[in-house]
Amino acid sequence: MKRTDLDEWKLLMEQLYKLFSPDMLDSWAKESGWIKRKRKLDAYSFLHILLYHCGNLAGSSLRELSLSLEETCHISMTPEAINQRLNKELIVFLKKCLEHFIQMKLNYQLPISDELQKFCERIRIIDATIHSLPSDLKETFPGVYRAELKCQLEYEFLTGQFLLADWRNGKENDSLYGKYRLETVSPGDLFIQDLGYFHLPTFKKIDETGGYFVSRVRPDCSIYTGNPNPRYHADGRVVKSSFYQKESLAEHLEQMERGSIREWEEVFVGYDYKFPTRLILYRHTEEQDKSGQYKRKHSRYQTKEHVRALDGATIIMTNLPDIIPAEKVMDLYRLRWQIELLFKGWKSNFPTTFYKQIKEERVLCHFFAHLLLFLITATTTYQARLFLLEQSRIEISIQKGISVALRFIRLMFESIKKYTKLTNGVLKRFHDALCKHALKTKGPPEKDPLIILGVNYS
C-alpha cells in the first residue's frame, strides 16, 4: 500500500471513528440524561463493553458484562448496578448516537453511468427485517404471530450511507412507515422498494418533488388505460366512468413468451386513485416459475384466484423517463436485493439470544446497541469497498467485509482514544485483512450491481 493511499485511507476511516470520540459520547450522554454527574461508568467505557460483546446486552448475562467491564476498562461494578444503567435514558443516548451517525457526510461514491447520472443523484433502498423475542414479551412487543421487533432501514446505495434506522413493533405497517421519508425527498432521488411500501399517495409526492421511484405493483391492484372511445351524455359531456378501461394483465401475460417484457407508457393505477405511471410486465422463465411455486407452497398466506393468475409475472411501475429502457428498469429493481445482503450480514455477525426473564428497557438497549454497531461496521465496510475499487480495482463482499470490520472495530476505537487518531499499523492490518478475507465471489454478470449501474473503474 503506497504512502499516499495510506494517508487517504486514514482520512476515510478517521472521518467515521472520530465521531465517537470520548468527549462527543460524554456530551451526548449528558444531553440524554444517562449521565448526570461523573460516575464510574462513562459513555466511552459503555461503548467498549458493546464492542467486547458485539452489542449483545440481552444474551450476555449481567455477570459477564460486569466481568468484561472490569477486565477491559478496570471499572468495578456489580451486576445489579449495570442492570440499573440499562434504562430509558440509555435508549435515548443510543438513539442520539444513531441520529448523529446517520447525519454524517461520506466521502466516496460509486461513479454511475452518464445515462443514469442525469436522473439519479441518490439511490434510496428501504426494507424491514424482523427479530423474534421471547414469548413473555408479546404484550410489550406484539408481532403477527409472536413477540417481534421490526427494524426499518433505508440506505443510499451509491455511498452506503444509512438514511433511516428505527425499531418498531412487528405489527406496524410498512407502507405507512414509508411516508416518513417524504420529508427528506430531494430532486434526483431514486426510490427502490418492495411491495410492503406500496402506497400510491407516497408515489405521487415523490413524483411532485422531482424524485423517481421503481416499485413492484400489488397483483390485486386495478390497472386502467385511457379509453379511446368514451361514452357521451346527450348534452355532449363525456361520461366520467368511461374515461378509463380496465386492463386484464393476466390475459396479456398469457399472450407473452417466457422471459419477455411488455410495457405501457402510461396506465392509471388504483380503483379510486387512478395514479398515472409507466408500467412494465415481465413473464417469468420456467426456472423462475418453479422457484416461485416452491415459495408459495410453503407460504402461510393464501392468495385469491385472480391474484394467482399473475403468479408467473413481475409487475413494475416507475416514473423514470422512456430514455431508460424497460430492461434497465428491471435491472435497477434488482438492486433492492442489496439490502437483503446487509440484513444477512447483520444477523450472521450479530446473533441475538435472550434470557427468559428480561426487562423491556434491556431489550430495547440491546437492539439499539446492535443497530448502532451494525451501522458502524456496515458503513466502514462500504466506504472501504469504494476506496479499494477506486484505488486497487479490488471488489470486496459486503457480508464478508462486515465480518472483518467487526474484528477490527475495537482496535480502531482504542486507537482514537489513546492517540486521538488512527495508527498506520491498525489501518494497514485492516486493509490487508479485507483484501485477503473479504474478496467478492463473482456471480452472474447480469445481477452484478456495478454492471447494472454502468460503473467503470478501468
C-alpha distance (Angstrom), angle and dihedral (degrees) to the residues before:
residue distance angle dihedral
M1 . . .
K2 3.82 . .
R3 3.79 121.0 .
T4 3.82 92.6 -116.0
D5 3.81 90.6 49.8
L6 3.81 90.8 49.3
D7 3.82 91.1 52.0
E8 3.80 91.2 51.2
W9 3.82 91.2 45.4
K10 3.81 88.4 50.9
L11 3.81 93.3 52.3
L12 3.80 90.0 48.7
M13 3.81 94.9 52.3
E14 3.82 95.4 40.3
Q15 3.79 89.5 55.3
L16 3.81 88.4 62.0
Y17 3.80 100.1 41.2
K18 3.81 103.4 38.7
L19 3.80 87.0 67.0
F20 3.82 86.6 72.5
S21 3.80 98.8 49.5
P22 3.85 116.2 146.6
D23 3.83 91.7 -106.7
M24 3.82 93.5 51.4
L25 3.81 93.0 46.9
D26 3.81 92.8 49.0
S27 3.80 90.1 49.0
W28 3.82 92.1 53.5
A29 3.82 91.5 44.1
K30 3.82 90.2 55.8
E31 3.82 92.4 46.3
S32 3.81 90.4 52.8
G33 3.82 92.9 47.4
W34 3.80 94.0 -119.2
I35 3.81 90.6 117.4
K36 3.82 115.4 36.9
R37 3.80 98.3 162.9
K38 3.78 138.7 0.8
R39 3.81 109.2 -58.7
K40 3.78 139.4 169.6
L41 3.79 92.0 -103.3
D42 3.80 112.4 56.5
A43 3.81 126.6 -178.4
Y44 3.80 95.7 -99.1
S45 3.81 93.1 50.6
F46 3.80 88.7 51.2
L47 3.81 89.8 52.1
H48 3.80 87.4 51.5
I49 3.83 90.0 57.0
L50 3.80 89.8 49.9
L51 3.80 90.8 53.2
Y52 3.80 91.9 46.6
H53 3.82 92.2 52.9
C54 3.84 97.6 32.1
G55 3.80 88.7 -114.8
N56 3.81 92.6 -60.5
L57 3.81 99.9 146.3
A58 3.81 93.0 150.0
G59 3.81 100.5 46.4
S60 3.80 96.7 40.8
S61 3.81 112.2 76.5
L62 3.80 120.3 -120.3
R63 3.80 87.4 -114.1
E64 3.82 90.7 55.9
L65 3.81 91.0 48.8
S66 3.81 90.0 50.0
L67 3.82 92.3 50.2
S68 3.82 92.0 47.4
L69 3.79 91.2 51.9
E70 3.79 91.2 52.0
E71 3.82 93.2 44.3
T72 3.81 99.2 47.1
C73 3.82 104.0 26.9
H74 3.84 102.1 23.3
I75 3.81 89.7 -125.0
S76 3.81 117.8 139.6
M77 3.82 115.5 -148.6
T78 3.78 131.2 153.7
P79 3.83 119.3 -118.9
E80 3.81 89.9 -112.2
A81 3.82 91.6 52.5
I82 3.80 89.2 54.1
N83 3.81 90.3 47.1
Q84 3.82 89.7 55.7
R85 3.82 90.4 52.5
L86 3.83 90.7 56.4
N87 3.80 91.1 83.4
K88 3.81 143.2 126.0
E89 3.81 92.1 -81.2
L90 3.81 89.6 57.9
I91 3.81 89.2 53.3
V92 3.82 89.2 53.6
F93 3.82 89.7 48.7
L94 3.82 92.6 51.3
K95 3.81 90.5 47.7
K96 3.81 89.2 51.8
C97 3.82 90.3 52.1
L98 3.81 89.1 51.2
E99 3.80 91.6 48.1
H100 3.81 93.4 53.0
F101 3.80 92.5 44.4
I102 3.81 92.5 52.0
Q103 3.83 91.3 50.7
M104 3.82 92.7 54.9
K105 3.82 116.3 113.0
L106 3.80 117.0 -129.6
N107 3.81 128.4 -143.8
Y108 3.79 107.2 -144.0
Q109 3.80 128.5 63.6
L110 3.79 134.2 176.2
P111 3.84 110.9 -104.4
I112 3.81 101.4 -131.0
S113 3.82 127.1 -166.3
D114 3.82 120.2 -73.0
E115 3.82 89.3 -117.6
L116 3.82 92.5 60.9
Q117 3.80 95.4 34.9
K118 3.81 90.1 68.2
F119 3.80 89.6 66.2
C120 3.82 108.8 18.7
E121 3.78 121.3 65.8
R122 3.80 91.7 154.9
I123 3.81 132.5 15.9
R124 3.80 109.0 -149.2
I125 3.81 118.8 -164.9
I126 3.81 121.9 -174.7
D127 3.79 132.0 -173.9
A128 3.78 140.7 143.1
T129 3.79 134.5 -127.1
I130 3.79 127.3 -160.8
H131 3.81 127.6 -139.3
S132 3.81 119.9 -162.9
L133 3.80 120.3 -132.5
P134 3.82 134.2 -162.5
S135 3.82 111.6 -72.3
D136 3.83 93.4 -117.1
L137 3.84 88.1 68.5
K138 3.82 94.7 58.7
E139 3.81 94.7 106.3
T140 3.80 91.8 51.6
F141 3.81 96.6 40.9
P142 3.84 107.3 24.8
G143 3.79 118.3 -166.6
V144 3.79 133.7 177.5
Y145 3.82 94.6 -86.8
R146 3.81 105.4 -5.5
A147 3.80 142.5 6.2
E148 3.81 106.9 -52.7
L149 3.78 143.4 164.9
K150 3.79 119.9 -154.1
C151 3.80 122.6 -153.0
Q152 3.80 116.4 -152.0
L153 3.79 109.9 -154.8
E154 3.80 131.3 179.8
Y155 3.77 125.0 177.6
E156 3.78 137.8 175.8
F157 3.78 108.7 -118.2
L158 3.82 99.6 -154.2
T159 3.82 94.3 59.1
G160 3.81 103.1 16.3
Q161 3.81 90.0 -122.6
F162 3.80 116.2 152.9
L163 3.80 112.7 -130.5
L164 3.79 101.4 -179.9
A165 3.80 133.8 18.4
D166 3.78 126.2 165.1
W167 3.81 143.4 142.6
R168 3.81 121.7 -124.4
N169 3.79 134.1 167.0
G170 3.80 115.3 -81.8
K171 3.81 94.2 -108.5
E172 3.80 97.1 59.6
N173 3.80 114.8 120.8
D174 3.81 113.5 -113.4
S175 3.81 95.8 -150.5
L176 3.80 92.9 56.1
Y177 3.80 91.3 47.0
G178 3.81 89.7 51.5
K179 3.81 89.0 66.6
Y180 3.81 90.4 71.4
R181 3.81 88.5 73.5
L182 3.80 92.2 63.2
E183 3.81 91.2 83.4
T184 3.82 89.6 64.1
V185 3.82 100.8 43.3
S186 3.82 112.9 130.6
P187 3.82 129.2 -175.7
G188 3.80 108.1 -88.3
D189 3.81 95.6 30.6
L190 3.81 112.4 136.7
F191 3.82 113.4 -155.9
I192 3.80 117.9 -156.9
Q193 3.78 115.5 -174.1
D194 3.79 144.9 152.3
L195 3.80 131.0 -116.3
G196 3.80 93.4 -83.5
Y197 3.83 89.9 73.0
F198 3.80 95.5 45.3
H199 3.81 104.6 136.3
L200 3.81 120.1 146.9
P201 3.86 97.3 -154.4
T202 3.83 87.8 54.2
F203 3.81 91.1 53.5
K204 3.80 90.1 49.2
K205 3.81 91.8 52.8
I206 3.83 91.7 48.4
D207 3.80 90.2 50.8
E208 3.82 93.6 47.6
T209 3.83 90.8 50.7
G210 3.81 92.8 54.2
G211 3.80 96.3 -103.4
Y212 3.79 128.9 127.0
F213 3.78 133.7 -134.2
V214 3.80 138.7 -162.4
S215 3.79 113.2 -167.0
R216 3.76 141.1 156.3
V217 3.80 115.4 -112.7
R218 3.78 122.6 -128.7
P219 3.83 107.8 -107.9
D220 3.82 90.9 -134.7
C221 3.81 91.8 55.7
S222 3.83 117.3 113.9
I223 3.82 114.2 -116.1
Y224 3.82 122.8 -161.3
T225 3.79 137.5 -179.3
G226 3.80 128.2 -160.4
N227 3.80 112.5 -82.7
P228 3.83 110.2 -123.7
N229 3.82 90.2 -161.8
P230 3.82 108.5 42.4
R231 3.80 122.4 176.9
Y232 3.81 121.5 -110.0
H233 3.78 135.6 -146.0
A234 3.78 119.6 -122.9
D235 3.82 89.7 -99.9
G236 3.83 91.6 56.0
R237 3.81 98.4 -101.2
V238 3.81 117.1 135.4
V239 3.82 115.5 -110.4
K240 3.82 102.5 -114.8
S241 3.80 94.1 -143.7
S242 3.82 89.2 59.3
F243 3.83 95.7 55.7
Y244 3.79 88.7 94.0
Q245 3.78 137.4 37.3
K246 3.79 121.6 -152.0
E247 3.79 118.1 -118.2
S248 3.80 123.3 -144.1
L249 3.79 104.5 -144.3
A250 3.82 89.4 -174.9
E251 3.82 90.1 62.5
H252 3.80 91.7 47.8
L253 3.80 89.1 48.9
E254 3.81 92.7 55.6
Q255 3.81 90.2 56.7
M256 3.82 94.1 50.9
E257 3.79 127.0 90.4
R258 3.79 118.9 -121.6
G259 3.80 112.9 -86.5
S260 3.82 92.5 18.6
I261 3.81 129.8 125.0
R262 3.79 131.9 -140.2
E263 3.78 121.5 -167.0
W264 3.81 136.5 -163.1
E265 3.81 116.3 -161.9
E266 3.80 90.3 -151.0
V267 3.77 133.0 11.7
F268 3.80 131.8 157.3
V269 3.79 115.7 -121.3
G270 3.80 125.2 -154.7
Y271 3.81 133.0 37.3
D272 3.81 93.0 -111.7
Y273 3.82 104.0 12.8
K274 3.84 99.8 52.5
F275 3.82 93.0 -165.5
P276 3.85 110.8 -168.6
T277 3.80 113.3 -130.1
R278 3.79 146.1 138.2
L279 3.83 113.8 -91.7
I280 3.81 131.1 -156.7
L281 3.82 123.6 -168.9
Y282 3.80 118.2 -164.5
R283 3.82 123.4 -172.7
H284 3.79 113.4 -145.2
T285 3.77 123.8 -120.5
E286 3.80 118.3 -114.3
E287 3.81 90.6 -100.7
Q288 3.82 91.6 51.5
D289 3.80 90.0 48.9
K290 3.81 92.2 54.2
S291 3.79 90.8 50.1
G292 3.81 90.8 49.3
Q293 3.81 92.6 48.2
Y294 3.80 90.8 53.9
K295 3.82 91.8 51.5
R296 3.81 92.8 47.5
K297 3.81 91.7 47.9
H298 3.80 90.7 56.5
S299 3.81 95.3 40.1
R300 3.81 120.4 112.0
Y301 3.82 91.1 -142.4
Q302 3.82 125.5 84.9
T303 3.82 117.0 -146.6
K304 3.79 127.7 -150.8
E305 3.80 121.9 -107.1
H306 3.83 96.6 -108.0
V307 3.81 88.7 51.2
R308 3.82 92.8 48.8
A309 3.82 88.3 57.1
L310 3.82 87.2 70.2
D311 3.80 96.0 46.0
G312 3.80 90.4 111.0
A313 3.80 94.5 55.2
T314 3.77 142.5 75.5
I315 3.81 113.9 -147.9
I316 3.81 116.7 -160.7
M317 3.80 129.2 -175.2
T318 3.80 124.5 -166.7
N319 3.79 142.6 159.9
L320 3.81 93.2 -146.9
P321 3.83 109.7 127.1
D322 3.81 122.3 -101.5
I323 3.81 90.6 -104.3
I324 3.83 84.7 79.6
P325 3.84 101.1 69.5
A326 3.80 121.9 -133.3
E327 3.82 92.1 -109.4
K328 3.82 90.4 56.0
V329 3.82 90.9 48.8
M330 3.82 89.2 53.9
D331 3.81 89.1 50.2
L332 3.81 91.2 50.2
Y333 3.80 90.2 53.5
R334 3.81 88.5 56.6
L335 3.82 87.8 65.9
R336 3.81 86.6 75.3
W337 3.80 88.0 78.5
Q338 3.80 89.8 67.0
I339 3.80 89.6 77.6
E340 3.81 88.9 53.3
L341 3.81 87.8 58.6
L342 3.80 88.7 53.5
F343 3.80 90.5 52.4
K344 3.82 90.3 50.4
G345 3.80 89.9 50.3
W346 3.80 89.0 49.9
K347 3.81 98.0 49.6
S348 3.80 95.0 41.8
N349 3.83 94.4 50.4
F350 3.81 100.1 33.8
P351 3.82 105.1 45.4
T352 3.79 116.7 -170.2
T353 3.81 122.5 -143.4
F354 3.80 128.0 161.7
Y355 3.74 141.8 -153.9
K356 3.79 111.3 -127.9
Q357 3.79 95.8 -119.2
I358 3.78 110.2 49.7
K359 3.79 131.8 143.1
E360 3.81 123.5 -117.8
E361 3.83 94.6 -115.7
R362 3.80 91.8 55.1
V363 3.81 91.3 50.9
L364 3.80 91.5 53.2
C365 3.82 92.5 43.3
H366 3.79 87.7 53.0
F367 3.80 95.2 51.0
F368 3.80 96.6 43.2
A369 3.83 89.0 48.1
H370 3.82 89.9 49.4
L371 3.79 90.8 48.6
L372 3.82 93.4 48.8
L373 3.82 94.0 50.5
F374 3.79 91.3 44.4
L375 3.81 92.3 52.5
I376 3.82 91.3 48.6
T377 3.82 93.9 49.7
A378 3.82 94.1 41.5
T379 3.82 93.0 48.9
T380 3.81 91.1 45.3
T381 3.81 89.4 51.7
Y382 3.80 94.8 45.6
Q383 3.80 95.0 49.7
A384 3.82 89.9 45.1
R385 3.81 88.1 51.1
L386 3.81 92.1 54.2
F387 3.81 91.4 46.1
L388 3.82 92.9 50.8
L389 3.81 91.3 46.6
E390 3.79 91.8 53.5
Q391 3.81 99.0 39.0
S392 3.82 103.9 33.5
R393 3.84 106.0 12.9
I394 3.81 86.9 -121.1
E395 3.82 118.8 141.6
I396 3.78 118.3 -156.8
S397 3.80 129.1 -165.5
I398 3.80 114.7 -109.7
Q399 3.82 91.9 -142.9
K400 3.80 93.4 50.3
G401 3.80 91.4 40.7
I402 3.82 92.3 55.7
S403 3.80 88.8 54.3
V404 3.83 90.9 51.9
A405 3.83 94.1 43.7
L406 3.80 91.2 51.9
R407 3.80 89.5 60.2
F408 3.82 93.4 51.0
I409 3.79 101.2 37.2
R410 3.82 94.1 87.6
L411 3.83 91.4 51.4
M412 3.81 90.0 52.3
F413 3.80 93.5 51.2
E414 3.80 91.1 46.9
S415 3.81 89.7 51.2
I416 3.82 91.7 51.8
K417 3.82 91.5 49.2
K418 3.81 95.8 46.2
Y419 3.81 101.9 38.1
T420 3.87 101.5 15.6
K421 3.82 85.6 -123.2
L422 3.77 141.1 58.7
T423 3.81 113.3 -90.7
N424 3.79 120.1 -128.7
G425 3.80 90.9 -123.9
V426 3.82 94.4 59.8
L427 3.80 92.5 43.7
K428 3.80 93.5 48.8
R429 3.81 91.4 50.2
F430 3.81 91.7 48.7
H431 3.82 91.3 48.3
D432 3.81 92.5 49.3
A433 3.82 92.7 45.9
L434 3.81 91.3 53.6
C435 3.82 91.9 49.1
K436 3.80 91.5 48.2
H437 3.81 104.7 37.7
A438 3.81 107.1 22.7
L439 3.81 105.1 50.6
K440 3.79 112.2 141.3
T441 3.79 119.7 -113.3
K442 3.78 107.1 -130.6
G443 3.80 115.1 -117.4
P444 3.82 132.2 -175.3
P445 3.84 108.0 -38.7
E446 3.81 93.4 -133.2
K447 3.83 89.3 63.7
D448 3.81 96.9 44.8
P449 3.84 107.7 115.6
L450 3.81 91.6 -147.9
I451 3.81 90.7 57.1
I452 3.82 91.7 44.1
L453 3.82 90.4 54.5
G454 3.80 94.3 42.1
V455 3.82 93.0 -118.9
N456 3.80 110.9 174.3
Y457 3.81 122.1 178.8
S458 3.82 96.0 166.8
